[in-house]
């Protein structure tokens, strides 16, 4: 009786003549949703005792990434703009420790929009007992700065965008000496996370162009992301150009290189990753549907919740967003060595996938970005003391130009720091929750 009643209800709501249409619609929804979520990494890696520094650690992306790393045994240092004794930081840190059963999750205060705060953190870290770092993930650059609704002061937004890029540059500059003196056998990765708007600036990008603060949001965000991508590619050129005598680890008879060490000459790999468009870190920010009550837009919040069915179909969940980041963390590098017994099982038709140093990754694969080459030393005709133009991401001259522009902008940025903040940064003592290492 119950089945007959249920069948009558179904036939009333959906006549049998529409069964095929319903099946096709459901299949289409499943396919579109799967496509929107992107690829899932098939790689895995034991992260026990490896120290990972995450900027933007208390954003939706940062929290999901920290959880994924902590579940694999990593020691995580999460940077927060708020003091480490702030209730939000304390609660989230303890929650992550309990859910992942990993006590090696630490919070450190560092506001990436303040050069004094960045220098203060780096000083505390360098002067600490343990300066080991295996990975730095710059996740703070992923969230767009600005909104499509109720826009803020354009000048202030432009300043924050510049500070976001310069924070990445400054942290690398201050911590790179620590990475360079690490044992050459250590696999060190620097990962720059960018938003997907870089494509809006790639075709017409010029280092000499001055973008107005009132320019379209996507153009400004695209330029910010693209410049850090170009910078990371040039950073890898610089790392590979360092004297290789002490950089290439020796191998014994039982190990072989995955690929020739000519592909990568440093044990430090710098890459960029675009996780795609996520609900929490992209759409919610653009609509001002996240943050404190004072920061939220009522209209944006209403639109965000009304559009949830569509957003859940077409945008990424947080779990899907971190997949490309995990992929570049888990992939072996050209520098990595494997046991001969394992290597012999790989054939020429099925080569081992290795991490491409300096590249941009999206959907767990290298994403080509076409930028007009600025010119330079022809490929394969390297001059003494000069890097050849590899024609990747604008070439070596464009990379140098972006690097130099960051240096100039950094000096201007630090001039704006009040003297009291500079003194406080120089006098800072290590925090009570400073990482003590494995």
KEBAMI-950610 format. One line per 8 residues: number of its first residue (from 1); their letters; for each residue x, y, z of C-alpha. Coordinates in Angstrom, 1 decimal, always signed. Layout:
NUM> a> X:Y:Z | ...
// end
This chain:
1> xxxxxxxx> +0.0:+0.0:+0.0 | +2.8:+2.4:+1.0 | +4.7:+1.7:-2.3 | +1.5:+2.3:-4.3 | +0.9:+5.6:-2.6 | +4.6:+6.6:-3.1 | +4.4:+5.6:-6.8 | +1.2:+7.7:-7.2
9> xxxxxxxx> +2.9:+10.7:-5.7 | +5.9:+10.3:-7.9 | +3.8:+9.9:-11.0 | +1.8:+13.0:-10.1 | +4.9:+15.1:-9.5 | +6.9:+13.6:-12.4 | +5.0:+11.8:-15.1 | +6.7:+8.8:-16.7
17> xxxxxxxx> +7.2:+10.7:-19.9 | +9.7:+13.0:-18.1 | +11.9:+10.2:-16.6 | +14.5:+10.5:-19.4 | +14.6:+14.3:-19.0 | +15.0:+14.0:-15.3 | +17.8:+11.4:-15.6 | +19.7:+13.6:-18.2
25> xxxxxxxx> +19.3:+16.6:-15.9 | +20.6:+14.8:-12.9 | +23.6:+13.4:-14.9 | +24.3:+16.9:-16.2 | +24.3:+18.4:-12.7 | +26.7:+15.6:-11.5 | +29.1:+16.2:-14.4 | +29.1:+20.0:-14.0
33> xxxxxxxx> +29.6:+19.7:-10.3 | +32.5:+17.2:-10.7 | +34.1:+19.5:-13.3 | +33.8:+22.6:-11.1 | +35.4:+20.8:-8.2 | +38.5:+20.2:-10.3 | +41.1:+17.4:-10.1 | +42.0:+15.6:-6.9
41> xxxxxxxx> +45.6:+14.9:-6.3 | +46.5:+11.2:-6.5 | +49.8:+11.8:-4.6 | +50.5:+11.2:-1.0 | +53.4:+12.0:+1.3 | +54.5:+11.4:+4.9 | +54.9:+14.9:+6.5 | +56.0:+13.7:+9.9
49> xxxxxxxx> +58.6:+16.0:+11.5 | +58.5:+18.4:+8.5 | +58.0:+22.0:+9.5 | +55.5:+24.0:+7.4 | +55.0:+27.8:+7.7 | +51.6:+29.0:+6.5 | +50.7:+32.7:+6.1 | +47.0:+33.4:+6.1
57> xxxxxxxx> +46.7:+30.4:+8.3 | +43.3:+31.4:+9.8 | +41.5:+32.0:+6.5 | +39.2:+29.2:+5.2 | +41.9:+28.0:+2.8 | +44.6:+28.2:+5.5 | +42.6:+26.3:+8.1 | +41.7:+23.5:+5.6
65> xxxxxxxx> +45.4:+23.3:+4.5 | +46.6:+23.2:+8.1 | +44.2:+20.4:+8.9 | +45.3:+18.4:+5.9 | +49.0:+18.8:+6.8 | +48.5:+18.1:+10.5 | +46.6:+14.9:+9.7 | +49.8:+13.8:+7.9
73> xxxxxxxx> +52.0:+14.6:+10.9 | +53.4:+17.9:+9.8 | +54.6:+20.5:+12.3 | +52.7:+23.7:+11.3 | +53.3:+27.3:+12.2 | +50.2:+29.4:+11.3 | +50.6:+33.2:+11.1 | +47.8:+35.3:+12.4
81> xxxxxxxx> +47.2:+39.1:+12.3 | +45.7:+38.8:+15.7 | +47.6:+38.1:+19.0 | +48.1:+34.5:+19.8 | +46.1:+34.9:+23.0 | +43.1:+36.2:+21.1 | +40.1:+33.9:+21.8 | +39.6:+33.1:+18.1
89> xxxxxxxx> +43.2:+32.1:+17.6 | +43.3:+30.0:+20.8 | +40.0:+28.2:+20.0 | +40.9:+27.4:+16.4 | +44.4:+26.2:+17.3 | +43.2:+23.9:+20.1 | +40.4:+22.6:+17.8 | +42.9:+21.8:+15.1
97> xxxxxxxx> +45.1:+20.0:+17.6 | +42.3:+17.9:+19.0 | +40.7:+17.0:+15.7 | +43.9:+16.0:+14.0 | +45.5:+14.5:+17.1 | +48.6:+16.6:+16.4 | +49.9:+18.8:+19.1 | +52.5:+20.3:+16.8
105> xxxxxxxx> +50.3:+23.2:+15.6 | +51.5:+26.6:+16.6 | +50.2:+30.1:+16.1 | +52.4:+33.1:+15.7 | +51.4:+36.8:+15.4 | +52.3:+38.3:+12.1 | +50.2:+40.9:+10.2 | +51.3:+40.6:+6.6
113> xxxxxxxx> +50.1:+44.2:+5.9 | +52.6:+45.6:+8.3 | +56.3:+45.5:+7.5 | +57.2:+45.9:+11.2 | +55.1:+42.9:+12.1 | +56.7:+40.8:+9.4 | +60.2:+41.8:+10.5 | +59.3:+41.1:+14.1
121> xxxxxxxx> +58.1:+37.6:+13.4 | +61.1:+36.8:+11.2 | +63.4:+38.1:+13.9 | +61.8:+35.9:+16.5 | +62.0:+32.9:+14.3 | +65.6:+33.4:+13.3 | +66.6:+33.9:+16.9 | +64.7:+30.9:+18.1
129> xxxxxxxx> +66.1:+27.6:+19.2 | +65.1:+25.7:+16.0 | +65.1:+27.4:+12.6 | +64.2:+24.4:+10.6 | +61.7:+25.1:+7.7 | +60.8:+22.5:+5.1 | +57.9:+24.5:+3.4 | +56.6:+28.0:+3.3
137> xxxxxxxx> +53.0:+28.4:+2.0 | +52.0:+32.0:+1.2 | +48.2:+31.5:+1.5 | +47.5:+35.1:+2.4 | +47.6:+36.2:-1.3 | +44.7:+34.0:-2.4 | +41.8:+36.0:-1.1 | +40.9:+38.9:-3.3
145> xxxxxxxx> +41.3:+42.4:-1.9 | +38.2:+44.4:-2.6 | +34.6:+43.8:-3.2 | +32.1:+44.0:-6.0 | +29.6:+45.5:-3.6 | +30.0:+48.6:-1.3 | +33.6:+49.2:-2.5 | +36.1:+50.6:+0.0
153> xxxxxxxx> +38.6:+53.5:-0.5 | +40.5:+52.7:-3.7 | +43.7:+54.1:-2.4 | +43.5:+52.0:+0.7 | +42.8:+48.8:-1.3 | +45.7:+49.6:-3.6 | +48.0:+49.9:-0.6 | +46.8:+46.6:+0.8
161> xxxxxxxx> +47.4:+44.9:-2.5 | +50.9:+46.2:-2.7 | +51.6:+45.2:+0.9 | +50.3:+41.7:+0.3 | +52.9:+41.1:-2.5 | +55.7:+42.9:-0.5 | +55.0:+40.7:+2.5 | +55.8:+37.6:+0.4
169> xxxxxxxx> +58.9:+39.3:-0.9 | +60.1:+40.4:+2.5 | +59.5:+37.1:+4.3 | +61.4:+35.3:+1.5 | +64.2:+37.8:+1.7 | +64.5:+37.5:+5.5 | +64.2:+33.7:+5.8 | +66.1:+32.7:+2.6
177> xxxxxxxx> +69.5:+32.7:+4.4 | +68.1:+30.1:+6.9 | +66.9:+27.9:+4.0 | +70.2:+28.2:+2.1 | +72.3:+26.9:+5.1 | +70.0:+23.9:+5.6 | +71.4:+20.5:+4.8 | +71.5:+20.0:+1.0
185> xxxxxxxx> +69.6:+16.7:+1.3 | +66.6:+18.5:+2.7 | +63.6:+19.0:+0.3 | +62.5:+22.6:+0.8 | +59.5:+24.1:-1.0 | +58.3:+27.7:-1.3 | +54.6:+27.8:-2.5 | +52.9:+31.0:-3.6
193> xxxxxxxx> +49.1:+30.7:-3.6 | +47.4:+33.1:-6.0 | +43.8:+33.9:-7.0 | +42.5:+33.0:-10.5 | +42.4:+36.5:-11.8 | +46.0:+36.5:-13.0 | +44.5:+35.6:-16.5 | +42.9:+39.1:-16.6
201> xxxxxxxx> +46.4:+40.7:-16.7 | +48.6:+38.2:-18.5 | +48.1:+39.2:-22.2 | +48.4:+43.0:-21.7 | +50.9:+43.0:-18.8 | +53.6:+45.6:-18.7 | +56.0:+46.3:-15.9 | +56.0:+50.0:-16.8
209> xxxxxxxx> +52.2:+50.4:-16.8 | +50.8:+52.3:-13.8 | +47.4:+50.8:-12.9 | +45.0:+53.4:-11.4 | +43.5:+52.5:-8.0 | +40.1:+53.0:-9.7 | +40.8:+50.4:-12.4 | +38.5:+47.4:-12.5
217> xxxxxxxx> +38.9:+45.1:-9.6 | +39.8:+42.0:-11.6 | +42.5:+43.9:-13.5 | +44.1:+45.0:-10.2 | +43.8:+41.6:-8.6 | +45.1:+40.0:-11.8 | +48.2:+42.2:-11.8 | +48.9:+41.5:-8.1
225> xxxxxxxx> +48.7:+37.7:-8.7 | +50.7:+37.8:-11.9 | +53.5:+39.8:-10.5 | +54.0:+37.3:-7.6 | +53.9:+34.4:-10.2 | +56.7:+36.1:-12.2 | +58.7:+36.8:-9.1 | +58.5:+33.2:-8.0
233> xxxxxxxx> +59.7:+32.0:-11.4 | +62.7:+34.4:-11.2 | +63.4:+33.4:-7.6 | +63.9:+29.8:-8.9 | +66.3:+31.2:-11.6 | +68.3:+32.8:-8.8 | +68.3:+29.7:-6.7 | +69.4:+27.6:-9.6
241> xxxxxxxx> +72.1:+30.1:-10.5 | +73.8:+29.8:-7.1 | +77.1:+27.8:-7.0 | +76.0:+24.2:-7.3 | +79.1:+22.7:-5.6 | +77.4:+22.6:-2.3 | +73.8:+22.3:-3.5 | +73.7:+19.0:-5.3
249> xxxxxxxx> +73.5:+16.1:-2.8 | +75.7:+13.1:-3.4 | +74.1:+9.8:-4.2 | +75.4:+6.4:-3.6 | +75.1:+3.3:-5.8 | +71.7:+2.4:-4.5 | +70.0:+5.7:-5.5 | +69.5:+7.5:-8.8
257> xxxxxxxx> +68.1:+10.8:-9.8 | +64.6:+10.9:-11.1 | +65.7:+13.2:-13.8 | +69.0:+15.0:-14.7 | +70.2:+17.5:-12.1 | +70.5:+19.9:-15.0 | +66.7:+20.4:-14.7 | +67.0:+21.6:-11.1
265> xxxxxxxx> +70.2:+22.7:-9.4 | +68.9:+23.6:-6.0 | +67.2:+21.7:-3.2 | +64.9:+24.7:-2.8 | +61.9:+24.7:-5.1 | +59.7:+27.8:-5.7 | +56.3:+27.3:-7.4 | +53.0:+29.1:-7.6
273> xxxxxxxx> +49.6:+27.5:-7.2 | +46.1:+28.7:-8.3 | +43.5:+26.8:-6.4 | +40.6:+28.1:-8.6 | +37.4:+29.8:-7.4 | +36.1:+28.8:-4.0 | +33.0:+29.8:-2.1 | +34.6:+30.8:+1.1
281> xxxxxxxx> +37.8:+32.6:-0.1 | +36.6:+34.1:-3.4 | +32.9:+34.6:-3.7 | +32.2:+35.4:-0.1 | +35.0:+38.0:-0.1 | +33.8:+39.6:-3.4 | +30.3:+39.9:-2.0 | +31.4:+41.0:+1.4
289> xxxxxxxx> +29.6:+38.1:+2.9 | +32.3:+37.1:+5.4 | +34.3:+38.7:+8.2 | +33.1:+40.6:+11.2 | +29.6:+42.0:+11.3 | +30.9:+45.5:+10.7 | +32.8:+44.3:+7.6 | +29.8:+42.5:+6.0
297> xxxxxxxx> +27.4:+43.9:+3.4 | +23.8:+43.0:+4.1 | +23.0:+42.9:+0.4 | +26.1:+40.8:-0.3 | +25.3:+38.3:+2.5 | +21.7:+37.9:+1.2 | +22.9:+37.4:-2.4 | +25.5:+34.9:-1.1
305> xxxxxxxx> +22.9:+32.7:+0.7 | +20.3:+32.9:-2.0 | +22.9:+31.8:-4.6 | +24.1:+28.9:-2.5 | +22.5:+26.2:-4.8 | +24.3:+27.7:-7.8 | +27.5:+28.4:-5.9 | +27.7:+24.8:-4.6
313> xxxxxxxx> +27.3:+23.6:-8.1 | +29.8:+25.9:-9.9 | +32.4:+26.8:-7.2 | +34.8:+24.8:-5.2 | +34.5:+23.5:-1.6 | +37.4:+24.1:+0.7 | +38.5:+20.4:+0.4 | +38.6:+20.8:-3.4
321> xxxxxxxx> +40.4:+24.1:-3.1 | +43.5:+22.7:-1.4 | +44.1:+19.8:-3.8 | +46.5:+21.6:-6.1 | +48.5:+22.9:-3.1 | +48.7:+19.4:-1.7 | +49.7:+18.1:-5.2 | +52.8:+20.4:-5.4
329> xxxxxxxx> +53.6:+19.5:-1.8 | +53.4:+15.7:-2.5 | +55.1:+15.5:-5.9 | +58.7:+14.4:-6.0 | +61.1:+17.1:-7.2 | +63.8:+16.6:-9.9 | +66.2:+16.9:-7.0 | +64.7:+13.9:-5.3
337> xxxxxxxx> +66.4:+10.5:-5.4 | +64.6:+7.2:-5.3 | +65.8:+3.7:-4.7 | +67.0:+1.9:-7.8 | +64.6:-0.9:-7.3 | +61.7:+1.5:-7.4 | +63.1:+3.5:-10.3 | +63.6:+0.4:-12.5
345> xxxxxxxx> +59.8:-0.3:-12.4 | +59.2:+2.9:-14.3 | +59.4:+2.8:-18.0 | +60.1:+5.4:-20.6 | +56.4:+5.3:-21.7 | +55.3:+5.9:-18.1 | +57.8:+8.4:-16.7 | +57.7:+9.6:-13.1
353> xxxxxxxx> +55.9:+12.9:-12.7 | +58.1:+15.5:-11.0 | +57.5:+19.0:-9.7 | +58.4:+21.7:-12.3 | +60.4:+24.3:-10.4 | +59.2:+27.9:-10.9 | +56.0:+26.9:-12.7 | +52.4:+27.8:-12.0
361> xxxxxxxx> +50.1:+24.9:-11.1 | +46.4:+24.7:-11.5 | +44.1:+21.7:-11.2 | +47.1:+19.5:-10.2 | +48.9:+20.3:-13.5 | +51.3:+22.9:-14.9 | +49.3:+25.8:-16.3 | +50.9:+27.7:-19.1
369> xxxxxxxx> +50.7:+31.5:-18.9 | +51.6:+33.5:-22.0 | +53.3:+36.8:-21.2 | +55.2:+38.9:-23.9 | +58.9:+38.2:-23.4 | +60.9:+41.3:-22.3 | +64.0:+40.1:-24.2 | +67.4:+39.1:-23.0
377> xxxxxxxx> +70.1:+36.6:-23.5 | +68.9:+34.0:-26.1 | +68.0:+30.6:-24.8 | +71.0:+28.3:-24.8 | +73.5:+31.2:-25.2 | +74.2:+32.0:-21.6 | +76.9:+34.7:-21.1 | +79.4:+34.5:-18.3
385> xxxxxxxx> +77.7:+35.6:-15.1 | +74.3:+36.0:-16.8 | +71.2:+33.8:-16.7 | +69.8:+32.7:-20.1 | +66.4:+33.9:-21.1 | +64.2:+30.8:-20.8 | +61.2:+32.7:-22.2 | +59.0:+31.4:-19.3
393> xxxxxxxx> +56.6:+33.9:-17.7 | +58.1:+36.8:-19.6 | +61.7:+35.8:-19.5 | +64.6:+36.6:-17.3 | +64.5:+40.4:-17.9 | +60.9:+40.7:-16.9 | +61.6:+38.6:-13.8 | +64.5:+41.0:-12.9
401> xxxxxxxx> +62.3:+44.0:-13.4 | +59.5:+42.7:-11.1 | +62.2:+41.8:-8.5 | +63.7:+45.3:-8.7 | +60.2:+46.9:-8.5 | +59.5:+44.9:-5.3 | +62.8:+46.2:-3.8 | +62.0:+49.8:-4.6
409> xxxxxxxx> +58.4:+49.4:-3.3 | +59.6:+47.7:-0.1 | +61.8:+50.7:+0.8 | +58.8:+53.0:+0.3 | +56.6:+50.6:+2.3 | +59.0:+50.6:+5.3 | +59.2:+54.4:+5.3 | +55.6:+54.5:+6.3
417> xxxxxxxx> +56.2:+52.5:+9.5 | +56.1:+54.7:+12.6 | +59.3:+54.8:+14.6 | +57.6:+53.3:+17.6 | +56.6:+50.2:+15.6 | +60.2:+49.8:+14.3 | +61.5:+49.9:+17.9 | +58.9:+47.4:+19.1
425> xxxxxxxx> +59.8:+45.1:+16.2 | +63.5:+45.2:+17.1 | +62.9:+44.6:+20.8 | +60.3:+41.7:+20.4 | +61.0:+38.6:+22.4 | +60.0:+35.2:+21.2 | +56.3:+34.5:+21.9 | +55.1:+32.0:+24.5
433> xxxxxx> +54.0:+29.6:+21.7 | +57.1:+29.7:+19.6 | +57.8:+26.5:+17.7 | +60.4:+24.3:+19.4 | +60.9:+21.8:+16.6 | +60.9:+18.1:+16.4
// end
